[in-house]
């Protein structure tokens, strides 16, 4: 896709008008302010729909985050000015990319910036659930610990366990590398099978059938994006295929799992535990999940590192600057490749 020509101003380059929908790290905002004509948020509350509509009518570039729903109806209000949505984040399920493309609006993202951070958090959740860390912390923080006992807080050893990875993109592969270090057996299901040399490097076994993999693994790690084809991919029927000793970990998108079905099975002991960093309805978490001792809940912290946020900001800046120079952004999102 080419960027429509813009009028030139003799003697200087036009700086694109950029609206940022949430507060970004200070260093990122400072650099963006040097390069572009930016409007930043005075606080970190999310924009209302009316504020988003106003922003896309008056901006050349919108920099949203996953908390902003950019759908077809909103894009219809953009007029002719908006030309780039430079998303601060890798996931773009909150943006109607196809509608944007039809209106001549490019969409870019920040792939790879938080791969290692999210993979680290995946392993942390696996350890936390299998070694019963929250239960131990609760006893310590309440002052109820009476000392070591041979049978207290017995968890499970990771070495030798079968880890099933659902979604073998950048993050899934990073999880596989970490799992190998822990001595786990890596299995995976993906839309496309990896090349043989990558499978060999990751010591990973491919399963064409997700159902068959789920029945055989001890831990399932969800690392797939939210798309129409992955919505409730782990539904009640598939969750029932898992061993009662199995653990579910999700650091990707909450919509991939039927949260109500998972909650019921955790409560009845049909699944042993879960580590969740994302939830089906965003911040509206099923209250019954909070009551369960075999569940670790985190507030979407998977990518929350200083280094990761800074790298995301740099990717956004590169995408905008490349666009402003009349070229295709390096992280352009193409419909059908999600």
VEXTORVO-101702 format. One line per 3 residues: number of its first residue (from 0); their letters; for each residue y, x, z of C-alpha. Coordinates in steps of 0.25 Angstrom, whole numbers, plus 5000, padded with zeros to 4 digits. Example, Ala and Ser with C-alpha at 12.3 -4.5 7.8 and 13.67 -1.06 7.14 Angstrom:
2
0) AS) 4982/5049/5031; 4996/5055/5029
This chain:
338
0) XXX) 5000/5000/5000; 5014/5005/4997; 5026/5003/5005
3) XXX) 5037/4995/4998; 5049/5003/4995; 5061/5003/5004
6) XXX) 5076/5005/5001; 5080/5019/5003; 5093/5024/5010
9) XXX) 5099/5036/5004; 5099/5048/5012; 5089/5044/5023
12) XXX) 5075/5038/5024; 5074/5024/5029; 5067/5023/5043
15) XXX) 5057/5012/5044; 5061/5001/5054; 5049/5001/5064
18) XXX) 5046/4991/5075; 5036/4995/5086; 5030/4983/5094
21) XXX) 5026/4990/5107; 5030/5002/5115; 5024/5015/5110
24) XXX) 5024/5029/5117; 5037/5034/5118; 5035/5046/5110
27) XXX) 5030/5037/5098; 5042/5028/5099; 5051/5040/5099
30) XXX) 5045/5046/5087; 5045/5033/5079; 5060/5031/5083
33) XXX) 5063/5044/5077; 5057/5041/5064; 5059/5026/5062
36) XXX) 5068/5014/5066; 5060/5009/5077; 5061/4997/5086
39) XXX) 5053/4999/5099; 5049/4990/5110; 5058/4990/5123
42) XXX) 5045/4986/5131; 5030/4986/5128; 5028/4971/5127
45) XXX) 5022/4967/5114; 5030/4960/5103; 5030/4945/5102
48) XXX) 5027/4939/5089; 5041/4936/5086; 5045/4950/5089
51) XXX) 5034/4955/5080; 5039/4946/5069; 5053/4951/5070
54) XXX) 5048/4966/5070; 5040/4964/5057; 5052/4958/5050
57) XXX) 5062/4969/5054; 5053/4982/5053; 5047/4991/5042
60) XXX) 5036/4995/5052; 5030/4988/5063; 5022/4996/5074
63) XXX) 5013/4986/5081; 5002/4988/5091; 4989/4980/5093
66) XXX) 4997/4970/5102; 5005/4965/5090; 4998/4954/5081
69) XXX) 5003/4956/5067; 4997/4945/5059; 5000/4939/5046
72) XXX) 5009/4928/5051; 5018/4939/5058; 5017/4948/5045
75) XXX) 5022/4936/5037; 5035/4938/5045; 5037/4952/5041
78) XXX) 5046/4951/5029; 5047/4962/5019; 5051/4973/5029
81) XXX) 5038/4977/5036; 5030/4987/5029; 5021/4994/5040
84) XXX) 5014/4990/5052; 5011/5003/5059; 5002/4999/5070
87) XXX) 5001/5007/5083; 4986/5007/5084; 4974/5008/5076
90) XXX) 4969/4993/5077; 4976/4984/5068; 4969/4971/5071
93) XXX) 4982/4965/5076; 4988/4967/5062; 4985/4958/5050
96) XXX) 4984/4970/5041; 4980/4962/5028; 4992/4953/5030
99) XXX) 5001/4965/5032; 4996/4972/5019; 4998/4959/5011
102) XXX) 5013/4959/5016; 5014/4974/5012; 5014/4979/5026
105) XXX) 5006/4991/5029; 4998/4993/5042; 4995/5006/5049
108) XXX) 4988/5010/5062; 4985/5022/5070; 4970/5025/5068
111) XXX) 4963/5036/5076; 4975/5038/5086; 4967/5033/5098
114) XXX) 4953/5035/5093; 4949/5045/5104; 4957/5038/5115
117) XXX) 4949/5025/5112; 4936/5032/5111; 4939/5039/5124
120) XXX) 4941/5025/5131; 4928/5019/5125; 4920/5030/5132
123) XXX) 4928/5028/5144; 4924/5013/5144; 4910/5016/5141
126) XXX) 4909/5026/5153; 4917/5016/5162; 4908/5004/5159
129) XXX) 4894/5012/5159; 4898/5020/5172; 4904/5008/5179
132) XXX) 4917/5015/5182; 4925/5002/5184; 4916/4998/5195
135) XXX) 4917/5011/5202; 4932/5011/5201; 4933/4997/5207
138) XXX) 4924/5002/5219; 4933/5014/5221; 4946/5007/5220
141) XXX) 4942/4996/5229; 4937/5006/5240; 4923/5000/5240
144) XXX) 4916/5013/5236; 4906/5017/5248; 4901/5030/5241
147) XXX) 4891/5035/5231; 4878/5028/5229; 4866/5031/5220
150) XXX) 4866/5017/5214; 4881/5014/5213; 4888/5011/5200
153) XXX) 4877/5016/5191; 4882/5016/5177; 4875/5021/5164
156) XXX) 4875/5035/5158; 4881/5036/5144; 4872/5046/5138
159) XXX) 4861/5040/5130; 4868/5026/5129; 4869/5020/5115
162) XXX) 4884/5018/5112; 4887/5008/5101; 4900/5009/5094
165) XXX) 4905/4997/5087; 4915/5003/5077; 4914/5017/5072
168) XXX) 4928/5021/5068; 4937/5032/5074; 4935/5027/5088
171) XXX) 4921/5023/5087; 4917/5037/5082; 4926/5043/5093
174) XXX) 4918/5035/5103; 4905/5040/5097; 4909/5054/5099
177) XXX) 4912/5052/5113; 4899/5045/5115; 4891/5056/5109
180) XXX) 4897/5065/5120; 4891/5056/5131; 4878/5056/5125
183) XXX) 4878/5042/5120; 4870/5037/5107; 4881/5032/5097
186) XXX) 4878/5019/5089; 4888/5012/5080; 4891/5000/5072
189) XXX) 4902/5001/5062; 4907/4993/5049; 4904/5006/5041
192) XXX) 4893/5016/5045; 4899/5030/5047; 4896/5042/5038
195) XXX) 4883/5049/5042; 4890/5062/5046; 4899/5054/5056
198) XXX) 4887/5046/5061; 4880/5060/5064; 4892/5066/5070
201) XXX) 4894/5054/5080; 4878/5053/5082; 4880/5038/5079
204) XXX) 4870/5028/5075; 4875/5017/5065; 4871/5002/5067
207) XXX) 4873/4993/5055; 4870/4981/5065; 4879/4980/5076
210) XXX) 4870/4970/5083; 4859/4980/5083; 4868/4991/5089
213) XXX) 4873/4982/5100; 4859/4979/5104; 4856/4994/5106
216) XXX) 4868/5001/5112; 4872/5003/5126; 4887/5003/5124
219) XXX) 4895/4997/5113; 4909/5002/5110; 4918/4994/5102
222) XXX) 4927/5002/5093; 4929/4992/5081; 4942/4986/5077
225) XXX) 4945/4971/5078; 4944/4965/5064; 4939/4951/5060
228) XXX) 4925/4958/5058; 4925/4964/5072; 4930/4952/5080
231) XXX) 4919/4949/5091; 4910/4959/5084; 4904/4960/5098
234) XXX) 4902/4945/5100; 4893/4938/5110; 4880/4939/5101
237) XXX) 4882/4954/5099; 4885/4957/5113; 4872/4950/5117
240) XXX) 4865/4960/5109; 4869/4971/5118; 4861/4977/5130
243) XXX) 4864/4971/5144; 4867/4985/5148; 4877/4988/5136
246) XXX) 4892/4991/5138; 4903/4986/5128; 4915/4995/5126
249) XXX) 4927/4991/5118; 4940/4999/5115; 4942/4993/5101
252) XXX) 4946/4979/5100; 4943/4967/5110; 4940/4957/5099
255) XXX) 4928/4965/5094; 4921/4959/5106; 4919/4945/5111
258) XXX) 4925/4947/5124; 4920/4934/5130; 4906/4937/5126
261) XXX) 4907/4951/5132; 4912/4946/5145; 4901/4936/5147
264) XXX) 4890/4946/5144; 4897/4956/5153; 4897/4946/5164
267) XXX) 4882/4942/5162; 4877/4956/5161; 4873/4955/5147
270) XXX) 4882/4967/5144; 4883/4978/5155; 4898/4982/5153
273) XXX) 4910/4983/5145; 4922/4992/5143; 4934/4985/5136
276) XXX) 4947/4991/5132; 4951/4979/5123; 4949/4964/5124
279) XXX) 4947/4953/5114; 4960/4946/5118; 4969/4958/5121
282) XXX) 4975/4958/5135; 4968/4944/5138; 4955/4950/5144
285) XXX) 4944/4940/5148; 4946/4939/5163; 4931/4939/5165
288) XXX) 4930/4953/5160; 4939/4958/5171; 4929/4953/5182
291) XXX) 4917/4962/5176; 4913/4975/5183; 4906/4980/5171
294) XXX) 4918/4979/5162; 4929/4990/5160; 4942/4984/5155
297) XXX) 4954/4992/5149; 4968/4988/5144; 4966/4993/5130
300) XXX) 4967/5008/5134; 4958/5014/5123; 4969/5020/5115
303) XXX) 4979/5022/5127; 4982/5037/5127; 4995/5044/5126
306) XXX) 4990/5052/5115; 4984/5040/5107; 4997/5032/5108
309) XXX) 5005/5044/5103; 4995/5046/5091; 4996/5031/5088
312) XXX) 5011/5032/5087; 5011/5044/5078; 5002/5037/5069
315) XXX) 5011/5025/5068; 5023/5035/5066; 5015/5041/5054
318) XXX) 5012/5028/5048; 5026/5023/5049; 5032/5036/5044
321) XXX) 5022/5037/5032; 5026/5022/5028; 5041/5025/5029
324) XXX) 5039/5037/5020; 5033/5028/5009; 5018/5031/5011
327) XXX) 5006/5024/5016; 5004/5025/5031; 4992/5034/5034
330) XXX) 4986/5024/5044; 4987/5012/5034; 4978/5000/5038
333) XXX) 4971/4994/5026; 4965/4980/5027; 4950/4980/5026
336) XX) 4949/4994/5032; 4950/4989/5046
